[in-house]
Amino acid sequence: MTQSGNSTAPQPAAPLHVAITMDGNGRWAQKHHLTREEGHWRGRVRLYDIVRAFSDRGVRYLTLYAFSTENWRRPAAEVESLLALAATAIEHDAPRLHEQGARLLHLGRKDRIGREIAEAIDRVVSMTGANTGITLSVAFDYGGRQDILEAARSLIRDGRPAESLTEQEFGERLLTRGLPDPDLIIRTGGELRMSNFLLWQGAYAELYFTPTLWPDFGPDDVNQALDTYAARTRRFGALEAD
């Protein structure tokens, strides 16, 4: 994916890694007198254009929060619809993204989503592993607290001495190992919370909340979020230079 358009004006500096909580599908469906399941399927339609919009602005890593560990508490029919949606995205969207050079990754558990979907994820990750375009990570059956807990458990199992443990070593036990921490976390749908998403990795991320519901979130919204990010000063706890 490369930058499109005829404008030669310089673009603001882009974050290296953007993460998104894709919220608002159910409310979008209610607003349009549709079922929640139809809202989720409408949200999937945005995927390709959104990935392309971020890639065109120079973002190298994009992580999408598609299904949390808490989402299993939703009605069984909605969960089944979300699993079917994931299977459809793998079958139809992944090859298209592969053709554009995207590298696809999965963050989360695979033991609860069904063998066929888990195996399809493995095939897609392998198929796109050598691609050099944008890296698209899909967090499915993912939870930030669970990610941290499993990292701690793995260190304990390996007998790692606590006294000399570093943040870098701990980070290498997280599901996001090998990925840079997110510079910008976007949440659509108007809610103002993290919802157990990238809690360790997002410690110094800039946060951007928009009332736009995910099925309505488009390239113009991408540009607005990135322009807002570019206007901020990141100090990581230090004082601003004189």
N, C-alpha and C positions, 0 to 999 in steps of 0.2 A: 504494500500500500504506500503510495507516494502522494505528496501534496498536489492537490488539484486546483484548477482555477487559473485565471490569467493575471491576477494581481501580483505586482512585484513589490508591494509594500512589505517591510519586515514584520514578522509575527512576533508577539511578545514571547518571552522565554517560557517554554512548556515544562511542566513537571515531568520527571522521569517516569513516575509510577502514579497512576490514578486508580482508586478503588471506589466502587459504587454500591450502595445499598439500593436496590431497585424496588422501591416501595410505591404503593398506590394502585396496583392492578385491580384490587377488589373494589375500591372506591370509584375508580374509573368505570368499572362494569356497572356499578349501581347507578352512577350518573347517566349512563347510556342505556339503562333498563335491560342489562344483560346479566348473565350469571357470573359468579366470581371466576369460575373456570374459564369462561370466555374472555374475561379480563386478563388472566394469565397468558392465554394464547395470543391475545392482541399485543401484550408486552413483548413476546418473543419476536414479533415482526420488526421491532426496533433494533434488534441485535446488530445486524450487519451494518446498517447505516451509522450506528453509534460507534462501533469499532472503527469503521473507516474514518469517521470525523475525528476521533482522537488520534488515529495514526497520521492523518493529514496534518495535524497540528504538532507533530513531533513527539507525541507520547510513545514511549517504548514498551511500557508494561501497563496492562489494564486488568483489574481484578473485579469480578462481578459477584455479588452476594445473591445467589439464586435460591438457596434453601438452607435454613438454619437447623441446628439440632433441635430447637424448640418447635419448629414447624410440624414435627410429627404429632403434635397435640391438636392439630387442626382436624376437621371432620374427615373421615376416611375417604369420602368421595373426592374431596379437594386434594388430598395427598396423592391419591391415585392419578388424578388429572395432572398434577405437577410431575410425577414420575413419567407419565406418558409424554408430557411436554419435553422433558429432558431427553427421552429416547428419540423423539422427532427432531430435536435440535441437533443431536449427535448425527443422525442419519442425513439430514438435509442441509443444515447450516455448516457443520464442520468441514465437509468437502469444499464448500464455497470459500470458506475462510482459508483453507489449505491452499487453494489455487492462488489466493492473494498473498501467500507467504507468511501467514500468521502461525505462530507456535502456540498450541493449546495445552493447558495443564489443568489438573483437577486438584482442588484443596478440600479435604474432608474425608469422612469415613466412606468405605465402599461395601461394608459388610451388611448394610441394612437396605440397600437400594435395589437389590435383585441381581442375580448372576449375569443376566443378559446385558443390563445397562452397565454393570461394572466392567464386563469384558469389552463392551463397545468403547467405554472410556479409555481403557488400556490401548485399544487399537488406534484410536484417534491421537492419543498422546505419542505413541510410537510413530505414527504416520507423519506427524508434523514436527517431530523432534529436531530435525535438522534445519527447519525454516529459520530465516533470519529477520523476518518482519516483526510486527508487534507481538508480544507475548500476552496471550489472553488466558488468564486463570479464572476458572469458574469454581466458586466456593459452594459446594453442594453437600448437604449434611455436614456443615461446618459450624463450629462454635469456638469463639476466642478463648473462653475459659478452659474448654476441653483441650484445645491446642496447647495451652500453657501447662495444664495438668499432665498431659501425656509426655511433654518434653521433660518435665521434672521426674516423672516415673522412669523414663528411659535412662536418665542420668543416674538415678538411684540403683536401677538394675545393673548398670555398668560399673557401679562402685566408684563413681567419680567423687573425689574429695570436694566437699563444699567450700572449703576455705579458699581454694585457688580458682574457683569457677568464675568465668568471665561472661559478660553479656553476649559477646560474640559467640562463645561456645554454646551458650544456652540457645541463642538464635538459630544455630545450626541444627538443633533438635526440633524446631518448629516445622510445620507443614510448608511454610514459605521459604525454607532454606534454599539458597541460591538466587532468591529474588531480592531486590532492594526494598527497603521499607517504603510504604506509600508516602508520597509528598502531599497528596490531596485526597481527601475522602469526601465523596459527594453522597448526599442522601436526598432522594426525590420524595415527593408525597407530603411534605410539610411537617413530618415528625422530627423532633429535635433530640435524638438519642442515638447511641452507638449500636444498641441491640446485639451485643456480644460479637462484634465484627472486628477482627484484627486488633485486639486490645493491646497486645505487646507491641506489634509492629507499627501501630498508629500513634505511638506516644507523642511524637512531634509532628504529626501530619496537620496540615491546614484543613479545617472543616468547612464544608459548603452545603448549606441546606436550602432547598428550593421547594416551593409549594407545588410545582409542576408534577403531576402524576406520571409514573413511569411510561405508560403507553403514549403520553403526549410529549415525552422528552425527546428532542431531536437535535440535529446539528447546530441550530441556533443556540439552544440551551448549552450544548457542549462549549461553544465559543464564549458564551457569557461566563460560564464557570471558570474556564481557563483564563479569560481576561481578568476576572476578579482575583484569581490566584496570582497572576503576574503583577498585580498592583500591591500585593502584600509584601512586607519585609519579614523574613524568617531569621530569628536570632538564636533559636535553640537554647534559650535560657540566659544568654549573654546580654549585656547592655548594647544598645545601638551605638555604632561608632560615631565619634564626633566628626 
